[in-house]
Amino acid sequence: MNPNPTLPVPAASGGPVSEAAIAQLVGQVYASAPPSVRSRLLEHLIKPLGVLSLAVVANGIFASIRFRSNWPELKVRMEDVQSVQPRDVIALAHSVQQVSAHALDGLAQLLSSSPVMAGSAAASVLVAVLLQRSRNRRAEDRD
């Protein structure tokens, strides 16, 4: 099994990017990220979901991580990072988007502040998509 599969990147059409495409991008970023960034990415994605929601995503792998972590602080261990596959992160990102349209916005800051991810094409595309989506929401709120 290839631990770093190539996932589809949404076309740069200038229009809105679907939630499914964003979840795919998050999975691709996870696949190409080093373990330290993977851990922070998982922490960011797990936080907005309750334990019940986590239990139904990816066969409960994220609920197990949450239960092993110190409550209420969340710290994803390197052993946990090794057991989470990109497809699990895609499912998690999709669930997070269902909870809140704003929940993924913080990923742009997380990835932008990581020098390690500066050269990642997937991370650059994801940051651009998240920033554009955030700008569009603000414009819609003003109208």
N, C-alpha and C positions, 0 to 999 in steps of 0.2 A: 504494500500500500504506500502510495506517495504521500509523505507527511506535508508537503507543500503543493497541493493541487492548484492549478490555474483556474480561477473562477472567472465568469464573465464580468466585464466592466461595462457599465451602461454607456450608451452612445452619447456623445457630446452634442445633443440636439438643441441645447439651450432651453428646452422645455422642462417641466417638472420630472424628477426622477422617482420612480415607484419605490414604495417601501421594500418590495422584494429585491429590487436592484441595490438599494442601500444596504440591506441585510447581507447580500452577496458580497458587497464591497467590504463590509466589516469582517466577514469571514476571510476574505482574501488578505486584508491587512493583518489579521491574526495569524494567518498561515505564514506570512513573511516576517513577522516581528520576532525579535529575540525574547527569551523567557521573561525578562524583567518588564518589558512593555506588555507582553501577553498578560502578565499578572495584573498590572494596572488597568488594562483594558477590561479584563473580566470583573475586577472590582467595580469599575464604573457601570458595567452592564447589569451586574447582579443587584446593586443597591436599590434601584427603583421598584424591584419586584418583591412581593411578599413570598413567604415560604410556600404557600399553597400554589402560587403561580410557578415558582421554581420547580416544584415537584412534578409538574406536568411537562416541563421542557426537557428534551433530550434525555428521557428516561430517568429524570431526577438527579442527574449528575451535579447540577448547580445547587439543588437543595442540600445535597450531601456536603458540598463545599461550604455552604452557609452554616450548616450545623457544626462543622469542624472548626469554624472560625470563632474567635472570641466575640461574644455578643455584647454590646451592639456594634462594636468595631468589626469591620470586615477586612480580613487579610488573606489573600489567596496564596497558598503555598506553592512552591515550585513543583512538588509532586502532583498537585492538582492540575497545574498548567500542562504537565506532560500527558495527563489522561484526557484532556479536552481536545477534541478534534475541530477543525474549521466548520464542519457541518453542524456541530453542537452550538458553536458561536453564532452561526447564521440563524438557527432556531431561536436562540436567546435574543439576538438583535431584533428579530421579527416580533417576539413577545414584548420586548421593551417598547417598541414603537406602538404597539396596541395600547399600552398603558398611558403613554404620554408622547405627544409629537415632539416635545422639547427634550426628552430624556437622552437622546443621542447627541444633542448639540455640544455637550461637554467633551465629546470625543475629538472635536476639532481642536480644542485647546490642548488636550492631552497629547495628541499626535504632533501638533505644531511645536510643542515645547520639548519634544524628544529629538535630540540631535541624531540619534540612531535611525529614526524613521524619516529623516530629511531626504534621503535618497530613494525612498520607496514610492514608486509610481502609484500604487494602489492607495497609499496613505495620502498622497497629494490629491488624487481624484476624490477620495472620500472627504477630505477637508474642504475642498472646493464645493462639492455637492452639499455638504452640511451648512456651510456658510451661505450659499445661495438660497437654500431652503429656509434658513433663518431670516434672511433679508426679505424673502417673499412673504413670510408670515407676518413680519413687522409691517410691511407695506399694506397687506390685507387688513391688518388690525387698525391702521390709520384711516383706511377708506371707509 
